[in-house]
Amino acid sequence: MQQSRLASFIEALANALLGYFVALASQLVLFPFFDIHIPISTNLWIGAWFTLISIVRSYILRRWFNARLHRIAEQMAKNLS
């Protein structure tokens, strides 16, 4: 079954948003151990940029794999007939 573009986007968005909060918490805990002290607003912006990149990356990868799997399934069905 083929995944719609909207479903791909929603799944990529949900994954990235969860990742945003995990990354933000990690930054707040780990940065001080590396003597990195930045304002919370900077942490939020860093996380936002990486989240945006993650959403785009995840969406493109999902669409590519979905198209590839769909082509393979069509070829297999064609070979069986």
PDB file with one MODEL, atoms N, CA, C and O in Angstrom:
MODEL        1
ATOM      1  N   MET A   1       0.844  -1.180   0.000  1.00  0.00           N
ATOM      2  CA  MET A   1       0.000   0.000   0.000  1.00  0.00           C
ATOM      3  C   MET A   1       0.886   1.239   0.000  1.00  0.00           C
ATOM      4  O   MET A   1       1.864   1.323   0.743  1.00  0.00           O
ATOM      5  N   GLN A   2       0.534   2.178  -0.828  1.00  0.00           N
ATOM      6  CA  GLN A   2       1.323   3.390  -0.972  1.00  0.00           C
ATOM      7  C   GLN A   2       0.921   4.418   0.084  1.00  0.00           C
ATOM      8  O   GLN A   2      -0.260   4.592   0.382  1.00  0.00           O
ATOM      9  N   GLN A   3       1.921   5.091   0.639  1.00  0.00           N
ATOM     10  CA  GLN A   3       1.664   6.123   1.640  1.00  0.00           C
ATOM     11  C   GLN A   3       1.458   7.453   0.921  1.00  0.00           C
ATOM     12  O   GLN A   3       2.218   7.790   0.013  1.00  0.00           O
ATOM     13  N   SER A   4       0.441   8.209   1.318  1.00  0.00           N
ATOM     14  CA  SER A   4       0.176   9.499   0.681  1.00  0.00           C
ATOM     15  C   SER A   4       1.235  10.516   1.096  1.00  0.00           C
ATOM     16  O   SER A   4       1.940  10.345   2.091  1.00  0.00           O
ATOM     17  N   ARG A   5       1.321  11.569   0.307  1.00  0.00           N
ATOM     18  CA  ARG A   5       2.274  12.640   0.632  1.00  0.00           C
ATOM     19  C   ARG A   5       1.945  13.263   1.987  1.00  0.00           C
ATOM     20  O   ARG A   5       2.838  13.569   2.777  1.00  0.00           O
ATOM     21  N   LEU A   6       0.659  13.443   2.240  1.00  0.00           N
ATOM     22  CA  LEU A   6       0.238  14.033   3.515  1.00  0.00           C
ATOM     23  C   LEU A   6       0.617  13.128   4.681  1.00  0.00           C
ATOM     24  O   LEU A   6       1.110  13.606   5.703  1.00  0.00           O
ATOM     25  N   ALA A   7       0.391  11.826   4.534  1.00  0.00           N
ATOM     26  CA  ALA A   7       0.755  10.888   5.602  1.00  0.00           C
ATOM     27  C   ALA A   7       2.264  10.883   5.819  1.00  0.00           C
ATOM     28  O   ALA A   7       2.727  10.820   6.958  1.00  0.00           O
ATOM     29  N   SER A   8       3.035  10.951   4.730  1.00  0.00           N
ATOM     30  CA  SER A   8       4.495  11.020   4.848  1.00  0.00           C
ATOM     31  C   SER A   8       4.907  12.271   5.614  1.00  0.00           C
ATOM     32  O   SER A   8       5.775  12.225   6.485  1.00  0.00           O
ATOM     33  N   PHE A   9       4.264  13.400   5.272  1.00  0.00           N
ATOM     34  CA  PHE A   9       4.601  14.659   5.929  1.00  0.00           C
ATOM     35  C   PHE A   9       4.231  14.629   7.406  1.00  0.00           C
ATOM     36  O   PHE A   9       5.014  15.067   8.249  1.00  0.00           O
ATOM     37  N   ILE A  10       3.047  14.117   7.729  1.00  0.00           N
ATOM     38  CA  ILE A  10       2.610  14.060   9.131  1.00  0.00           C
ATOM     39  C   ILE A  10       3.534  13.166   9.946  1.00  0.00           C
ATOM     40  O   ILE A  10       3.895  13.505  11.073  1.00  0.00           O
ATOM     41  N   GLU A  11       3.917  12.024   9.377  1.00  0.00           N
ATOM     42  CA  GLU A  11       4.825  11.126  10.088  1.00  0.00           C
ATOM     43  C   GLU A  11       6.195  11.775  10.280  1.00  0.00           C
ATOM     44  O   GLU A  11       6.778  11.681  11.361  1.00  0.00           O
ATOM     45  N   ALA A  12       6.711  12.430   9.243  1.00  0.00           N
ATOM     46  CA  ALA A  12       7.999  13.119   9.344  1.00  0.00           C
ATOM     47  C   ALA A  12       7.922  14.247  10.375  1.00  0.00           C
ATOM     48  O   ALA A  12       8.855  14.443  11.153  1.00  0.00           O
ATOM     49  N   LEU A  13       6.821  14.982  10.380  1.00  0.00           N
ATOM     50  CA  LEU A  13       6.634  16.086  11.321  1.00  0.00           C
ATOM     51  C   LEU A  13       6.566  15.587  12.762  1.00  0.00           C
ATOM     52  O   LEU A  13       7.214  16.149  13.645  1.00  0.00           O
ATOM     53  N   ALA A  14       5.787  14.538  13.003  1.00  0.00           N
ATOM     54  CA  ALA A  14       5.671  13.983  14.357  1.00  0.00           C
ATOM     55  C   ALA A  14       7.019  13.484  14.861  1.00  0.00           C
ATOM     56  O   ALA A  14       7.385  13.722  16.012  1.00  0.00           O
ATOM     57  N   ASN A  15       7.750  12.798  14.004  1.00  0.00           N
ATOM     58  CA  ASN A  15       9.063  12.289  14.373  1.00  0.00           C
ATOM     59  C   ASN A  15      10.019  13.437  14.699  1.00  0.00           C
ATOM     60  O   ASN A  15      10.743  13.382  15.693  1.00  0.00           O
ATOM     61  N   ALA A  16      10.021  14.468  13.868  1.00  0.00           N
ATOM     62  CA  ALA A  16      10.929  15.593  14.080  1.00  0.00           C
ATOM     63  C   ALA A  16      10.562  16.399  15.323  1.00  0.00           C
ATOM     64  O   ALA A  16      11.450  16.851  16.047  1.00  0.00           O
ATOM     65  N   LEU A  17       9.275  16.584  15.580  1.00  0.00           N
ATOM     66  CA  LEU A  17       8.871  17.342  16.768  1.00  0.00           C
ATOM     67  C   LEU A  17       9.250  16.614  18.055  1.00  0.00           C
ATOM     68  O   LEU A  17       9.699  17.235  19.018  1.00  0.00           O
ATOM     69  N   LEU A  18       9.068  15.311  18.065  1.00  0.00           N
ATOM     70  CA  LEU A  18       9.514  14.538  19.223  1.00  0.00           C
ATOM     71  C   LEU A  18      11.032  14.663  19.368  1.00  0.00           C
ATOM     72  O   LEU A  18      11.550  14.845  20.470  1.00  0.00           O
ATOM     73  N   GLY A  19      11.727  14.564  18.247  1.00  0.00           N
ATOM     74  CA  GLY A  19      13.184  14.718  18.251  1.00  0.00           C
ATOM     75  C   GLY A  19      13.613  16.091  18.744  1.00  0.00           C
ATOM     76  O   GLY A  19      14.645  16.219  19.402  1.00  0.00           O
ATOM     77  N   TYR A  20      12.824  17.128  18.431  1.00  0.00           N
ATOM     78  CA  TYR A  20      13.140  18.484  18.879  1.00  0.00           C
ATOM     79  C   TYR A  20      13.209  18.553  20.401  1.00  0.00           C
ATOM     80  O   TYR A  20      14.158  19.102  20.961  1.00  0.00           O
ATOM     81  N   PHE A  21      12.212  18.001  21.058  1.00  0.00           N
ATOM     82  CA  PHE A  21      12.176  18.072  22.518  1.00  0.00           C
ATOM     83  C   PHE A  21      13.264  17.206  23.158  1.00  0.00           C
ATOM     84  O   PHE A  21      13.832  17.576  24.185  1.00  0.00           O
ATOM     85  N   VAL A  22      13.547  16.066  22.556  1.00  0.00           N
ATOM     86  CA  VAL A  22      14.643  15.221  23.052  1.00  0.00           C
ATOM     87  C   VAL A  22      15.975  15.953  22.875  1.00  0.00           C
ATOM     88  O   VAL A  22      16.805  15.964  23.784  1.00  0.00           O
ATOM     89  N   ALA A  23      16.176  16.562  21.713  1.00  0.00           N
ATOM     90  CA  ALA A  23      17.421  17.292  21.449  1.00  0.00           C
ATOM     91  C   ALA A  23      17.559  18.501  22.373  1.00  0.00           C
ATOM     92  O   ALA A  23      18.642  18.768  22.894  1.00  0.00           O
ATOM     93  N   LEU A  24      16.471  19.224  22.574  1.00  0.00           N
ATOM     94  CA  LEU A  24      16.516  20.397  23.452  1.00  0.00           C
ATOM     95  C   LEU A  24      16.892  19.990  24.875  1.00  0.00           C
ATOM     96  O   LEU A  24      17.746  20.621  25.497  1.00  0.00           O
ATOM     97  N   ALA A  25      16.263  18.951  25.382  1.00  0.00           N
ATOM     98  CA  ALA A  25      16.596  18.470  26.727  1.00  0.00           C
ATOM     99  C   ALA A  25      18.053  18.019  26.791  1.00  0.00           C
ATOM    100  O   ALA A  25      18.749  18.279  27.773  1.00  0.00           O
ATOM    101  N   SER A  26      18.506  17.344  25.742  1.00  0.00           N
ATOM    102  CA  SER A  26      19.902  16.890  25.701  1.00  0.00           C
ATOM    103  C   SER A  26      20.861  18.073  25.714  1.00  0.00           C
ATOM    104  O   SER A  26      21.864  18.058  26.427  1.00  0.00           O
ATOM    105  N   GLN A  27      20.548  19.105  24.919  1.00  0.00           N
ATOM    106  CA  GLN A  27      21.399  20.289  24.882  1.00  0.00           C
ATOM    107  C   GLN A  27      21.475  20.949  26.257  1.00  0.00           C
ATOM    108  O   GLN A  27      22.553  21.332  26.712  1.00  0.00           O
ATOM    109  N   LEU A  28      20.337  21.074  26.906  1.00  0.00           N
ATOM    110  CA  LEU A  28      20.311  21.746  28.206  1.00  0.00           C
ATOM    111  C   LEU A  28      21.118  20.982  29.253  1.00  0.00           C
ATOM    112  O   LEU A  28      21.708  21.585  30.149  1.00  0.00           O
ATOM    113  N   VAL A  29      21.142  19.660  29.138  1.00  0.00           N
ATOM    114  CA  VAL A  29      21.890  18.842  30.097  1.00  0.00           C
ATOM    115  C   VAL A  29      23.361  18.731  29.710  1.00  0.00           C
ATOM    116  O   VAL A  29      24.239  18.863  30.562  1.00  0.00           O
ATOM    117  N   LEU A  30      23.632  18.490  28.430  1.00  0.00           N
ATOM    118  CA  LEU A  30      25.000  18.170  28.010  1.00  0.00           C
ATOM    119  C   LEU A  30      25.890  19.375  27.726  1.00  0.00           C
ATOM    120  O   LEU A  30      27.092  19.307  27.985  1.00  0.00           O
ATOM    121  N   PHE A  31      25.351  20.467  27.208  1.00  0.00           N
ATOM    122  CA  PHE A  31      26.189  21.615  26.870  1.00  0.00           C
ATOM    123  C   PHE A  31      27.043  22.097  28.043  1.00  0.00           C
ATOM    124  O   PHE A  31      28.229  22.365  27.851  1.00  0.00           O
ATOM    125  N   PRO A  32      26.484  22.217  29.251  1.00  0.00           N
ATOM    126  CA  PRO A  32      27.323  22.671  30.371  1.00  0.00           C
ATOM    127  C   PRO A  32      28.517  21.743  30.656  1.00  0.00           C
ATOM    128  O   PRO A  32      29.562  22.209  31.109  1.00  0.00           O
ATOM    129  N   PHE A  33      28.370  20.442  30.394  1.00  0.00           N
ATOM    130  CA  PHE A  33      29.489  19.521  30.595  1.00  0.00           C
ATOM    131  C   PHE A  33      30.648  19.817  29.649  1.00  0.00           C
ATOM    132  O   PHE A  33      31.793  19.466  29.934  1.00  0.00           O
ATOM    133  N   PHE A  34      30.348  20.460  28.528  1.00  0.00           N
ATOM    134  CA  PHE A  34      31.375  20.812  27.547  1.00  0.00           C
ATOM    135  C   PHE A  34      31.709  22.298  27.608  1.00  0.00           C
ATOM    136  O   PHE A  34      32.302  22.857  26.686  1.00  0.00           O
ATOM    137  N   ASP A  35      31.320  22.915  28.701  1.00  0.00           N
ATOM    138  CA  ASP A  35      31.575  24.335  28.944  1.00  0.00           C
ATOM    139  C   ASP A  35      30.961  25.226  27.861  1.00  0.00           C
ATOM    140  O   ASP A  35      31.526  26.253  27.484  1.00  0.00           O
ATOM    141  N   ILE A  36      29.802  24.811  27.376  1.00  0.00           N
ATOM    142  CA  ILE A  36      29.047  25.609  26.411  1.00  0.00           C
ATOM    143  C   ILE A  36      27.874  26.214  27.168  1.00  0.00           C
ATOM    144  O   ILE A  36      26.971  25.505  27.612  1.00  0.00           O
ATOM    145  N   HIS A  37      27.901  27.522  27.306  1.00  0.00           N
ATOM    146  CA  HIS A  37      26.857  28.221  28.054  1.00  0.00           C
ATOM    147  C   HIS A  37      26.203  29.241  27.126  1.00  0.00           C
ATOM    148  O   HIS A  37      26.774  30.292  26.835  1.00  0.00           O
ATOM    149  N   ILE A  38      25.007  28.916  26.673  1.00  0.00           N
ATOM    150  CA  ILE A  38      24.277  29.807  25.771  1.00  0.00           C
ATOM    151  C   ILE A  38      22.870  30.014  26.322  1.00  0.00           C
ATOM    152  O   ILE A  38      22.355  29.173  27.060  1.00  0.00           O
ATOM    153  N   PRO A  39      22.253  31.134  25.960  1.00  0.00           N
ATOM    154  CA  PRO A  39      20.898  31.408  26.453  1.00  0.00           C
ATOM    155  C   PRO A  39      19.890  30.372  25.938  1.00  0.00           C
ATOM    156  O   PRO A  39      20.104  29.743  24.901  1.00  0.00           O
ATOM    157  N   ILE A  40      18.808  30.209  26.670  1.00  0.00           N
ATOM    158  CA  ILE A  40      17.761  29.267  26.276  1.00  0.00           C
ATOM    159  C   ILE A  40      17.203  29.625  24.905  1.00  0.00           C
ATOM    160  O   ILE A  40      16.845  28.736  24.132  1.00  0.00           O
ATOM    161  N   SER A  41      17.126  30.920  24.594  1.00  0.00           N
ATOM    162  CA  SER A  41      16.609  31.331  23.278  1.00  0.00           C
ATOM    163  C   SER A  41      17.497  30.807  22.152  1.00  0.00           C
ATOM    164  O   SER A  41      16.997  30.418  21.096  1.00  0.00           O
ATOM    165  N   THR A  42      18.794  30.795  22.370  1.00  0.00           N
ATOM    166  CA  THR A  42      19.714  30.248  21.366  1.00  0.00           C
ATOM    167  C   THR A  42      19.529  28.740  21.244  1.00  0.00           C
ATOM    168  O   THR A  42      19.541  28.196  20.140  1.00  0.00           O
ATOM    169  N   ASN A  43      19.359  28.065  22.381  1.00  0.00           N
ATOM    170  CA  ASN A  43      19.078  26.624  22.349  1.00  0.00           C
ATOM    171  C   ASN A  43      17.808  26.338  21.550  1.00  0.00           C
ATOM    172  O   ASN A  43      17.763  25.389  20.767  1.00  0.00           O
ATOM    173  N   LEU A  44      16.780  27.158  21.750  1.00  0.00           N
ATOM    174  CA  LEU A  44      15.520  26.969  21.029  1.00  0.00           C
ATOM    175  C   LEU A  44      15.707  27.151  19.522  1.00  0.00           C
ATOM    176  O   LEU A  44      15.170  26.380  18.727  1.00  0.00           O
ATOM    177  N   TRP A  45      16.475  28.183  19.132  1.00  0.00           N
ATOM    178  CA  TRP A  45      16.718  28.423  17.707  1.00  0.00           C
ATOM    179  C   TRP A  45      17.568  27.318  17.073  1.00  0.00           C
ATOM    180  O   TRP A  45      17.294  26.890  15.952  1.00  0.00           O
ATOM    181  N   ILE A  46      18.581  26.866  17.776  1.00  0.00           N
ATOM    182  CA  ILE A  46      19.403  25.760  17.262  1.00  0.00           C
ATOM    183  C   ILE A  46      18.515  24.540  17.033  1.00  0.00           C
ATOM    184  O   ILE A  46      18.575  23.911  15.976  1.00  0.00           O
ATOM    185  N   GLY A  47      17.701  24.215  18.013  1.00  0.00           N
ATOM    186  CA  GLY A  47      16.796  23.078  17.888  1.00  0.00           C
ATOM    187  C   GLY A  47      15.798  23.253  16.757  1.00  0.00           C
ATOM    188  O   GLY A  47      15.495  22.299  16.041  1.00  0.00           O
ATOM    189  N   ALA A  48      15.286  24.467  16.593  1.00  0.00           N
ATOM    190  CA  ALA A  48      14.308  24.735  15.530  1.00  0.00           C
ATOM    191  C   ALA A  48      14.917  24.525  14.145  1.00  0.00           C
ATOM    192  O   ALA A  48      14.289  23.923  13.274  1.00  0.00           O
ATOM    193  N   TRP A  49      16.130  25.018  13.944  1.00  0.00           N
ATOM    194  CA  TRP A  49      16.782  24.834  12.641  1.00  0.00           C
ATOM    195  C   TRP A  49      17.046  23.360  12.351  1.00  0.00           C
ATOM    196  O   TRP A  49      16.786  22.885  11.245  1.00  0.00           O
ATOM    197  N   PHE A  50      17.556  22.646  13.333  1.00  0.00           N
ATOM    198  CA  PHE A  50      17.811  21.220  13.116  1.00  0.00           C
ATOM    199  C   PHE A  50      16.508  20.448  12.912  1.00  0.00           C
ATOM    200  O   PHE A  50      16.479  19.472  12.162  1.00  0.00           O
ATOM    201  N   THR A  51      15.440  20.871  13.565  1.00  0.00           N
ATOM    202  CA  THR A  51      14.143  20.222  13.380  1.00  0.00           C
ATOM    203  C   THR A  51      13.620  20.454  11.970  1.00  0.00           C
ATOM    204  O   THR A  51      13.115  19.525  11.339  1.00  0.00           O
ATOM    205  N   LEU A  52      13.730  21.666  11.473  1.00  0.00           N
ATOM    206  CA  LEU A  52      13.310  21.965  10.105  1.00  0.00           C
ATOM    207  C   LEU A  52      14.089  21.109   9.104  1.00  0.00           C
ATOM    208  O   LEU A  52      13.505  20.534   8.185  1.00  0.00           O
ATOM    209  N   ILE A  53      15.391  21.031   9.283  1.00  0.00           N
ATOM    210  CA  ILE A  53      16.227  20.199   8.412  1.00  0.00           C
ATOM    211  C   ILE A  53      15.792  18.742   8.506  1.00  0.00           C
ATOM    212  O   ILE A  53      15.724  18.046   7.492  1.00  0.00           O
ATOM    213  N   SER A  54      15.501  18.284   9.705  1.00  0.00           N
ATOM    214  CA  SER A  54      15.086  16.900   9.916  1.00  0.00           C
ATOM    215  C   SER A  54      13.756  16.594   9.232  1.00  0.00           C
ATOM    216  O   SER A  54      13.594  15.518   8.656  1.00  0.00           O
ATOM    217  N   ILE A  55      12.809  17.518   9.287  1.00  0.00           N
ATOM    218  CA  ILE A  55      11.506  17.314   8.645  1.00  0.00           C
ATOM    219  C   ILE A  55      11.682  17.170   7.135  1.00  0.00           C
ATOM    220  O   ILE A  55      11.126  16.256   6.527  1.00  0.00           O
ATOM    221  N   VAL A  56      12.448  18.066   6.538  1.00  0.00           N
ATOM    222  CA  VAL A  56      12.681  18.014   5.090  1.00  0.00           C
ATOM    223  C   VAL A  56      13.395  16.721   4.712  1.00  0.00           C
ATOM    224  O   VAL A  56      12.994  16.044   3.765  1.00  0.00           O
ATOM    225  N   ARG A  57      14.444  16.377   5.443  1.00  0.00           N
ATOM    226  CA  ARG A  57      15.208  15.154   5.165  1.00  0.00           C
ATOM    227  C   ARG A  57      14.325  13.926   5.273  1.00  0.00           C
ATOM    228  O   ARG A  57      14.335  13.068   4.390  1.00  0.00           O
ATOM    229  N   SER A  58      13.562  13.838   6.350  1.00  0.00           N
ATOM    230  CA  SER A  58      12.712  12.679   6.586  1.00  0.00           C
ATOM    231  C   SER A  58      11.628  12.559   5.516  1.00  0.00           C
ATOM    232  O   SER A  58      11.357  11.460   5.033  1.00  0.00           O
ATOM    233  N   TYR A  59      11.013  13.669   5.147  1.00  0.00           N
ATOM    234  CA  TYR A  59       9.960  13.652   4.127  1.00  0.00           C
ATOM    235  C   TYR A  59      10.511  13.175   2.786  1.00  0.00           C
ATOM    236  O   TYR A  59       9.919  12.310   2.140  1.00  0.00           O
ATOM    237  N   ILE A  60      11.639  13.735   2.370  1.00  0.00           N
ATOM    238  CA  ILE A  60      12.242  13.352   1.088  1.00  0.00           C
ATOM    239  C   ILE A  60      12.620  11.883   1.093  1.00  0.00           C
ATOM    240  O   ILE A  60      12.368  11.175   0.118  1.00  0.00           O
ATOM    241  N   LEU A  61      13.216  11.420   2.168  1.00  0.00           N
ATOM    242  CA  LEU A  61      13.621  10.021   2.260  1.00  0.00           C
ATOM    243  C   LEU A  61      12.408   9.089   2.218  1.00  0.00           C
ATOM    244  O   LEU A  61      12.447   8.058   1.547  1.00  0.00           O
ATOM    245  N   ARG A  62      11.341   9.439   2.923  1.00  0.00           N
ATOM    246  CA  ARG A  62      10.128   8.619   2.917  1.00  0.00           C
ATOM    247  C   ARG A  62       9.516   8.549   1.525  1.00  0.00           C
ATOM    248  O   ARG A  62       9.126   7.474   1.070  1.00  0.00           O
ATOM    249  N   ARG A  63       9.430   9.690   0.850  1.00  0.00           N
ATOM    250  CA  ARG A  63       8.852   9.706  -0.493  1.00  0.00           C
ATOM    251  C   ARG A  63       9.706   8.883  -1.452  1.00  0.00           C
ATOM    252  O   ARG A  63       9.165   8.162  -2.290  1.00  0.00           O
ATOM    253  N   TRP A  64      11.028   8.979  -1.344  1.00  0.00           N
ATOM    254  CA  TRP A  64      11.929   8.223  -2.216  1.00  0.00           C
ATOM    255  C   TRP A  64      11.750   6.724  -1.995  1.00  0.00           C
ATOM    256  O   TRP A  64      11.601   5.963  -2.951  1.00  0.00           O
ATOM    257  N   PHE A  65      11.766   6.302  -0.723  1.00  0.00           N
ATOM    258  CA  PHE A  65      11.586   4.881  -0.426  1.00  0.00           C
ATOM    259  C   PHE A  65      10.205   4.398  -0.854  1.00  0.00           C
ATOM    260  O   PHE A  65      10.067   3.297  -1.387  1.00  0.00           O
ATOM    261  N   ASN A  66       9.187   5.216  -0.623  1.00  0.00           N
ATOM    262  CA  ASN A  66       7.836   4.826  -0.999  1.00  0.00           C
ATOM    263  C   ASN A  66       7.731   4.627  -2.513  1.00  0.00           C
ATOM    264  O   ASN A  66       7.143   3.644  -2.963  1.00  0.00           O
ATOM    265  N   ALA A  67       8.290   5.538  -3.297  1.00  0.00           N
ATOM    266  CA  ALA A  67       8.265   5.412  -4.756  1.00  0.00           C
ATOM    267  C   ALA A  67       9.044   4.179  -5.201  1.00  0.00           C
ATOM    268  O   ALA A  67       8.611   3.449  -6.092  1.00  0.00           O
ATOM    269  N   ARG A  68      10.182   3.956  -4.582  1.00  0.00           N
ATOM    270  CA  ARG A  68      11.016   2.800  -4.938  1.00  0.00           C
ATOM    271  C   ARG A  68      10.290   1.489  -4.626  1.00  0.00           C
ATOM    272  O   ARG A  68      10.273   0.580  -5.455  1.00  0.00           O
ATOM    273  N   LEU A  69       9.700   1.387  -3.452  1.00  0.00           N
ATOM    274  CA  LEU A  69       8.970   0.175  -3.084  1.00  0.00           C
ATOM    275  C   LEU A  69       7.759  -0.044  -3.985  1.00  0.00           C
ATOM    276  O   LEU A  69       7.435  -1.179  -4.333  1.00  0.00           O
ATOM    277  N   HIS A  70       7.098   1.040  -4.359  1.00  0.00           N
ATOM    278  CA  HIS A  70       5.943   0.936  -5.249  1.00  0.00           C
ATOM    279  C   HIS A  70       6.375   0.389  -6.612  1.00  0.00           C
ATOM    280  O   HIS A  70       5.696  -0.471  -7.174  1.00  0.00           O
ATOM    281  N   ARG A  71       7.495   0.879  -7.148  1.00  0.00           N
ATOM    282  CA  ARG A  71       8.004   0.375  -8.428  1.00  0.00           C
ATOM    283  C   ARG A  71       8.365  -1.098  -8.337  1.00  0.00           C
ATOM    284  O   ARG A  71       8.060  -1.871  -9.245  1.00  0.00           O
ATOM    285  N   ILE A  72       9.014  -1.491  -7.247  1.00  0.00           N
ATOM    286  CA  ILE A  72       9.394  -2.896  -7.061  1.00  0.00           C
ATOM    287  C   ILE A  72       8.151  -3.780  -6.995  1.00  0.00           C
ATOM    288  O   ILE A  72       8.121  -4.853  -7.599  1.00  0.00           O
ATOM    289  N   ALA A  73       7.132  -3.339  -6.269  1.00  0.00           N
ATOM    290  CA  ALA A  73       5.890  -4.113  -6.159  1.00  0.00           C
ATOM    291  C   ALA A  73       5.217  -4.254  -7.521  1.00  0.00           C
ATOM    292  O   ALA A  73       4.704  -5.323  -7.852  1.00  0.00           O
ATOM    293  N   GLU A  74       5.217  -3.184  -8.309  1.00  0.00           N
ATOM    294  CA  GLU A  74       4.627  -3.254  -9.650  1.00  0.00           C
ATOM    295  C   GLU A  74       5.393  -4.230 -10.533  1.00  0.00           C
ATOM    296  O   GLU A  74       4.789  -4.999 -11.281  1.00  0.00           O
ATOM    297  N   GLN A  75       6.722  -4.201 -10.448  1.00  0.00           N
ATOM    298  CA  GLN A  75       7.538  -5.122 -11.242  1.00  0.00           C
ATOM    299  C   GLN A  75       7.286  -6.567 -10.828  1.00  0.00           C
ATOM    300  O   GLN A  75       7.192  -7.448 -11.683  1.00  0.00           O
ATOM    301  N   MET A  76       7.177  -6.816  -9.540  1.00  0.00           N
ATOM    302  CA  MET A  76       6.913  -8.174  -9.060  1.00  0.00           C
ATOM    303  C   MET A  76       5.545  -8.657  -9.538  1.00  0.00           C
ATOM    304  O   MET A  76       5.402  -9.805  -9.960  1.00  0.00           O
ATOM    305  N   ALA A  77       4.543  -7.784  -9.471  1.00  0.00           N
ATOM    306  CA  ALA A  77       3.200  -8.148  -9.929  1.00  0.00           C
ATOM    307  C   ALA A  77       3.207  -8.423 -11.429  1.00  0.00           C
ATOM    308  O   ALA A  77       2.539  -9.342 -11.903  1.00  0.00           O
ATOM    309  N   LYS A  78       3.959  -7.629 -12.164  1.00  0.00           N
ATOM    310  CA  LYS A  78       4.055  -7.811 -13.615  1.00  0.00           C
ATOM    311  C   LYS A  78       4.732  -9.145 -13.933  1.00  0.00           C
ATOM    312  O   LYS A  78       4.311  -9.847 -14.853  1.00  0.00           O
ATOM    313  N   ASN A  79       5.766  -9.495 -13.188  1.00  0.00           N
ATOM    314  CA  ASN A  79       6.491 -10.746 -13.416  1.00  0.00           C
ATOM    315  C   ASN A  79       5.650 -11.968 -13.066  1.00  0.00           C
ATOM    316  O   ASN A  79       5.848 -13.041 -13.636  1.00  0.00           O
ATOM    317  N   LEU A  80       4.716 -11.815 -12.134  1.00  0.00           N
ATOM    318  CA  LEU A  80       3.863 -12.935 -11.745  1.00  0.00           C
ATOM    319  C   LEU A  80       2.753 -13.197 -12.760  1.00  0.00           C
ATOM    320  O   LEU A  80       2.207 -14.299 -12.815  1.00  0.00           O
ATOM    321  N   SER A  81       2.415 -12.176 -13.571  1.00  0.00           N
ATOM    322  CA  SER A  81       1.332 -12.374 -14.535  1.00  0.00           C
ATOM    323  C   SER A  81       1.804 -13.018 -15.808  1.00  0.00           C
ATOM    324  O   SER A  81       1.006 -13.249 -16.716  1.00  0.00           O
TER     325      SER A  81
ENDMDL
END
